[in-house]
Amino acid sequence: MGILDFLGFGNKSAQIAEFKEKNAIIIDVRTYEEFAGGHIQNSKNIPLQIIESKISDIKKLNKPVIACCRSGNRSGMATRILKRNGIECINGGSWQSLQSKL
């Protein structure tokens, strides 16, 4: 992993493919209403506002996480929270962009 990858500017498609190979779960951190309006099939909806309260549940899944949202901003915040709590995670960006890379 190079410095650009570390800073989040590397090849996101390669990172997503790597996480897919590890059977990562996709967590969509948008609101329940946003999620109901469209989402990636089999993704889990855990809104950013409550993600810290769900850390133990996420850890029990024992899988890396690809976080997504509408634009990549909230999923970036969620990624930092998850990493801080010892969960392997990447920011997948917007759910629609992520869906096209899956």
Residue pairs with C-beta under 8 A, 6 or more apart in sequence:
1 10
2 10
4 10
5 11
5 15
8 76
8 91
12 92
12 93
12 101
13 101
15 90
16 66
16 90
16 92
16 98
16 101
16 102
17 101
19 64
19 66
19 90
20 102
22 63
22 64
22 88
23 63
23 64
24 63
24 64
24 65
24 66
25 43
25 44
25 61
25 63
25 64
25 65
25 66
26 40
26 42
26 43
26 44
26 65
26 66
26 67
26 68
26 92
26 98
27 43
27 44
27 45
27 46
27 51
27 58
27 65
27 66
27 67
27 68
27 78
28 35
28 39
28 40
28 43
28 44
28 45
28 46
28 67
28 68
28 69
28 95
29 46
29 47
29 48
29 51
29 67
29 68
29 69
29 74
29 75
29 77
29 78
30 39
30 45
30 47
30 48
30 69
30 70
30 74
30 95
31 47
32 45
32 47
34 70
35 45
38 95
39 45
39 95
40 68
40 95
40 98
40 99
40 102
43 68
43 95
46 54
46 58
48 69
48 74
48 77
48 78
51 58
51 78
51 81
51 82
52 81
52 85
55 81
55 82
55 85
55 87
58 65
58 82
58 87
59 85
59 86
59 87
64 87
64 88
64 89
64 90
65 82
65 87
65 88
65 89
65 90
66 89
66 90
66 92
66 98
67 75
67 76
67 78
67 79
67 82
67 89
67 90
67 91
67 92
68 75
68 91
68 92
68 93
68 94
68 95
68 98
69 75
69 78
69 94
69 95
70 94
70 95
71 93
71 94
72 91
72 92
72 93
72 94
72 97
75 91
75 92
75 93
76 91
78 89
78 91
79 89
79 90
79 91
82 89
83 89
92 98
92 101
